[in-house]
Amino acid sequence: MLFKSLKKFLKLHQPKKVISLVKKNNIRSSKCFLKNGFKKKKINVKKNIISKKIDLKKDVYYELNI
């Protein structure tokens, strides 16, 4: 389902990057994102504005570069 939704989203919006946040304890979702080409990334708290809204202890940051 993620693959189909992602494919449709990419076709409609043509982004350069897709970012996803997954709760650390949600192992199935993490595996699903990795299987669909996302890479687990570390967030530089000082440089990344979005990181102020992310609880780094509870969330995992995934990124897909197009």
N, C-alpha and C positions, 0 to 999 in steps of 0.2 A: 504494500500500500504506500509506503514511503517513496519507493522508486517511482510509482505512477504519479503520485502527487508532485514530486520533485521535478519529474520530466515535464509535466504540464506547467508548473510554475516557471521553470527555466525558459520554456517556449514563449510564454506570455510576457514575461518581464525582462528577460535577457540581462540578469545581474552579473557583475564581475565576481561576486563572492556571496556565499550563503553562510550564515552563522547560526548555530544552534546551541542551546543550553539544555543540559540534561542533568537531572538530579544524580548525584554520585551513587546512590543506592539502586538506581534503575538500570540494572545490568543489561536487560534485554534491549532497551532503547539504545544504550551505548553500543552494543554489538551491531544493531541495525544500522546506525549511522556510519560506523566504521565499514561495514559491508557495502554500503552505498557510496563509498569514495570520500567520506569526510575524514579529516585528520584531527586528532586530539591536539589542542594547542594550549600553551601556557599563556596567561594574560599578564602583561606588564602593567601593574597597577598604577604606576606613575604616569605612563604615557596614554593609557586607554581610558577615555571618558566613560565608555559603557561599563567599565569594571566597577564603577561606583554603585551600579544597580545590581551587581552580581554578588551573591554570597559565595565566595571562593571555597568555603569549607563544605558547602552543600551542592554546588553545581560544577559540572564539567563543561568545558568550552570546546565545541567542535567547529571546524571551518571547512568549507568546500570552495576551492578556487576554480573558477571556470575559465 
